[in-house]
Amino acid sequence: MSSTANPLVAQYTIKRLKSGAAAWVEFGSDTNYGRQTSPVTDSASTSPFVNLNVLVAGMLPQTTYHMRAHVNGSSGDEWVDEDRTFTTGALPAGVVPPGLTVTRPAPGSSPAPGVDLLSLIPNPTTSQTMQAVVADLNGNVIWYCPQAAIPPRPLPNGHFLFQESVLIEEVDLACNSIRSVSLDQVNQSLQTQGYTFGPISVFHHDVIAIPNGHSIALGEITKNYTDLVGYPGTTAVVGDVLVDIDLNGNVAWAWSSFDYLDINRHLEGLPDWTHSNAIVYTEDGNLLLSMRHQSWVLKIDYQNGAGAGDILWRLGQDGDFVLGSGDPAQWFYGQHYPNILSVNGKQTSV
């Protein structure tokens, strides 16, 4: 058992395991434990014996926890370690947690299980500096990462995917960088592959991981227009692009809003034309893109990287759907974060 660079994360090391084993750790404030990590395997190892490191996160600062490892061998055997303890550290000087307050609707009411993952903006009035934060249901910080990430996206392997303006980065629970791709790399790849738009000036608002391991990031580009209606002279219009980035940092597919939308539809004015803020991967292998300044959610023909990029439909006022009431005031406007609630065949509900 050892500390990591993150004072709220422990590293539990299980030594000399037969190759092919998997391990996980249960932990809690006493020997009833109550919580457990995701399993860790040695799938990349070619050695007959391996050491497995399991990162344990989700603990309060300056608190002692009980832990024990469970190992499942490749031949089906199981082994449970003895109880061990670990005391978390204090938050570093200058790392100021948000002031979270929890109010329950009725005495004795029980919330749904789980924790809250937050993506915060530093608050200069309170000196709050944390940005990627996990809090328990009482509002206590039980994990954080110092990177300025919007948003922190959980990955199936227990890591997080961060969008950091000029970097897309995968980090583990101790906030160690596992892999990253820079904005310069992506722009170079766009140029090498002959894309005519760009360069991307910044990644912003969202990045997602898709089943094949690629990342899809949202970026901004600028294009000059002359004498647009209401905008005489030259206007540097800011619009959005999507880039599919493979595991080697190369662009596998890309899409530009300038190729598919009417530049004269600018509900919030110019130069900030589209201002997208969320990406959703759909079950049929396509993408939803939430465009705040168009007040639209678009479905884009992605087809797991083989799509032409056409807009399959636009949800919102002046889009491809009609409200039963006929009242345009019932549409959403300036939306931020669509989620798929149900799937019926190839159609999605948002």
N, C-alpha and C positions, 0 to 999 in steps of 0.2 A: 504494500500500500504506500502511495507516495502523493505528495502535493503536485499541483500543476501551476502554470502561470496564472490561471484563474483561481482565486481563493475559494470559490464555491464549487470547484470540481476536483474530484479525486481520481487517481489512476490506480486501478486494481490490476496487478500483474499476476497471471497464473503461469508458472514455468513448467517447461519440459512436458508439454502435452503431445500426444500422438497427432500427427498431421491429420486434418479432416475434422478435428474437434470443434465444437461451438461452446461458448460460455456466456453467461449473463450473471448479473449481480443483483441480489435483493438488498434493500436498505431501508432504514427507518430510525426513529428516535429510540426504539427498544428492540428486543429480540422477536417481536411480532413482525418486524420489518414493515411490510405493507406496500412498498413500491419496488419496482424493478426496472433494470435497464433493458434496452433492446439486445438481442443476441449478437455476439461478435464471432466471426469465423476466420479461418486462416486460408481462405480459398486461393490466395495468390502464392502461397508458399509451396516449395518443392522439397523442403527438408522433411525428414521422418519425424523430427520433434520440433516443436515451436513454442514460443512464449506468446501468450495472448494478453493484450492490454485492453481493459474495459474501462472506459471513462464513465464515472458516476456523477450525475448532475441532477439538480433539483433540490438543493439543500439551503437552509438558512445560514447566514454568516455566523461565525464564532459559536458553533453548535456541534456537539458530539453525536455521531451517528454510528449505528451498528450495521455491519455489512457481512455478507458471505456470498461466495461464488458458487454457481452451479455449472457443471461441465457435462456436456453430452458428447460421448465419444463416437467415432465413426462407426464402431461396431454395435452401437446401441446401448452401451454401458453408460451409467450416470454416476457422477461423484459430486458430493457437496462439501465445501470447505468448512472449517470451523469459523465461529463468529469472530469478527475483527471490528475494531473501532477506528474512526477517523474524525478528527475535529477540523471543521472548516475555518478558514482565516477571516480576518476583518476586511472590509472593503478598503481599497487603497485610498490614501489621501487624495482629494480632488475628484473622486468618483462619487457623485452625489445621486442617490436613488430618487425616483419621483415620489411625491407624497400622495399615495393612493389611499382612498377611503372606501370602505365597503359598507353598504347599507342594505340590509335584508328587508324584503317587503313585509314580512310578518315574523313575530318571535317564534323561534324554533323551526323556521322553514329551512329546507335543505336545498342548496344549489345543485345543479348538474355536476357530475364529477369532472375533474380535469384541471387545467391551469390556463392562464391567459398569456398569450404571446403578444407583446406590444412592440410597435415601431414608433419611437418617440422623437420629437424635435427638441433639442436642448432649450431649456427655459431660462433666459438671462435674469428674470426677476427672482427666481428661487435658487439659482445656481445648480439646478438639476442638470446633470451631464450624461446620464445613461440614455442610450438610444435603442439598442436591441435588448429587450428585457423580457423575462418570464416571471410572472407573479403567481403566488398561490391564491386560493379563493378568499383569503383574509387580507389580501393586498400586500403581502410580504414578498420582497424580491428574492427569488430562489435561483436565478441564473441571469447573467448578463454577458454581453460582449462589447468591447470598447470600440469596435469598428463603427463608422458612420454608415449604417446600412438601412436602405429603404427599398423593399421591405426585407426582413429576415425570413427566408422561405425554408421550412423544414424539408429535409430529404429522406428518402426511405432508409438510408444507411445510418441515420441518427445525426448526420451533419446538417449544416445550414448553407443555403445559397444566398449570397449578399450581392446587391447592386450598390456600388460605391462611386457613382458618377463617372469615373474614368477606369473602373475595374469591375469585372465580374469575378467573384471569389467564392470558393467552397471552403468552409472552415469546420473544424471538429468542435466538440463541446468545450474544449479548453481554449478555443479561439485560435488554434494553430491553423495556418493556411495549408490546405491540402493541394489545391490547384487554383490557378487564376488565369484570366485572359485580360489584356489591357485594351483600352480604346484604340491605341495605336495599332495593335495587332489586328483588330477587327477592321479598321479602316484600310490597312494594307491588304488584307484578304479581299475586301470589296473591290479594291482597285485591281488586284491581280486577276480576279475573276471577271472583270469587265463590267461591273455594275456602273451605271452612268450617274447615279446620285451619290451625294456625300460631299465632303466627309461628314461623319457623325460628330457633332460637337460635344455631346455628353450622353451618357446613359441616364435614364431618369425613371422614377416612379415604380417600375416593376421589372422583375425577371422571374421566369418559371423554369422548372425542370420538367422534361417530358419523358415518356417511358423508355426511349432509346438512349437516354443519358445525355442528350443534347440540352442546351439552355436556349430559351428564347427571350431576348432582351428588347426593351423599348428604348429608342434613342431619338434625338432631335437632329434635324438638318435644316439649313436655311437656303432659300431660293429667292432670287431677286425678281420682282415684277415691276412693270412700268405702267403708270396711269390706270391702276385698278379703280373701279367705281368707288368714289368717296375718298380715294387715296392718290392724289396727283403726285407725279414724280416717281422715284424709285422706292419701293417698299421691300425690305428684307423679311420675307414671310417665313415663320418658323413652323415646320410641320413634323410629323412623326414617321418613324420607320420601325420595322420589326426585323430582327436578325436572328437566325437560327445558327447557333455556334456549336460546333462539334467538340469532342473531347480533346482535340489537338489545338483548339483555338481558331479553327478555320470556319468561315461562313459557309453554311450548307444551303441556305435559302434566305432570301431577303425580300422585303416588301416596302414600298414607299407610298405614303398617303397622297403625294403629289401626282401619282400616276392614276389615281382612281376616284378622286373627289373633286368637286367644283370649288375652285379657289374663291369664287364670289359668294359662297355660302360661309359667312363668318359671323356667327351669332353673337360672339363676344368681342368682335372687332379684331383688328390686326395690330401688331404682327403675330401674336400668339394664336395661330389659326385653329389647331386641332386639340392640343393639350390633353393627350390620352393619359390614362392613369391606371389601367389594369388589363391584364392578359389572362384569358382562360382557355385551357386546352380542352376540347370537347371529345366525347367518346367516339365520334366518327372520324377523329384525326384532323379536325379543323380547328380554327382559332376564333375566339371572341375577343374583340378589342373595344374597351370602353373609352369613348372620346368625349371628354367633359365639355369642350368648347363647341362641339357639334350637337351635344345632347343626344347622342346616338350610341347604341351598342351595335357594332358591326360583326357579322359572321364572315370570315375570310376563308377562301378556298386554299387551305394549306396542304391537306392530304398527306400528312407526315413527311413533308418536304418535297412532294411531287406535284403539288397544286400550282395553278397558274396565278394565284393571288387575287382572283376576281372577288368582288364583294357579293356574297350569296344573298344576304339581306341586311337591311338597316332597320333597327328597332328604335322607334322614337318619332317625334313629330316630323311630318313630311317624309317619312320612311316608307317601308314596304308593308306595313300593317295598319289596320284600321281599328280604332277603339269602338266598342259596341255602343258606348254612350254618344260618340261623335263630338265630345267636348275635349278640345285640345289641352285644356287646363289639367286634365287627368293624366297626361303624359308625365314622365320623369324629366327633370332638367338639371344639368350640371352634375350628373351622377358620377360616382367614384368607384364602386366595387361590386360589379355584378357577380352573382354566384348561380350555378346550376342547381336547381331544386329537384328536378325530376327529368327523366329521359323516357321518351316514348318512341321506339323505333329510331329513326334518324333525326327526329325533331327534338329540339331542346327547349326547355322552359327556363326563363331567367327571372 
